[in-house]
Amino acid sequence: MSGWNTCPIPEDWYCRTAENTDDDEGAATDDEDTAQSRDQVVKYERIDVYWSKVGKMTRPTGERKYSALMKLARIALTLNHGNADVERGFSKNKLLLTSHRMRLKMPAINGLRTVSSYVSRYGSKPQSLPFSRHVLNSIRSSHTNYEEWKKKEKELKRKAEEDRGKEEAEGRQVDDLLKKKANSEALLKEGMCLLDEAMKMKDKGRAMIKAEAANAIIQNARKALEDVETAISKRDSQSKKRKA
């Protein structure tokens, strides 16, 4: 296939386009409508079904009719165009992506397609594959790569769970600090109210006792509030360092 003149693909293509059969694989017409009018209703088949039928055509001698053209068609049909949604729409992928495989990523899907395409060279019969040393080494290498991939995925999953656990713990810590801050502020407000009431009392003895109690509450509340704000500031500083 070094040049256009020696390549059998154009010859196969011209023969195929010139061929006119009653059950043309690319389109079918509605005979009743054709009998009543000159309009034709074209019914298209999936492209893989069409080329599958073309690939099964044989000559009177039993040889494949379009062997060269089918090589090109198979290569074109297995090209990965990079769009996962459209790629999964191909019937080849539908056959490979069974219900328990629908969550596979594109590298795994392409691997399945590569294996399927290779096996199809031998009539889709795995038992007919020649197991050379190269094939065995490839299988061994694939298994090693798969085990390494599983190990990395497991480590990533473990790290993700660990990070999620840390985030949840930090979230609980933040909630606890905010509750302590709210309680300290409420206690400080209560102490200030008691002190205000003590200053308005006429009984000096009772006013003194109440004022001392109010001052104790205020001091404790301010100390607790100071500790909480220090803890919040420290946590914010640590969080910024981790993000940096």
Helices and strands as residue ranges (DSSP letters): H 8-18, E 27-28, H 31-36, E 43-44, H 47-56, H 67-77, H 84-87, H 91-96, G 99-101, H 106-120, G 126-128, H 133-200, H 204-243
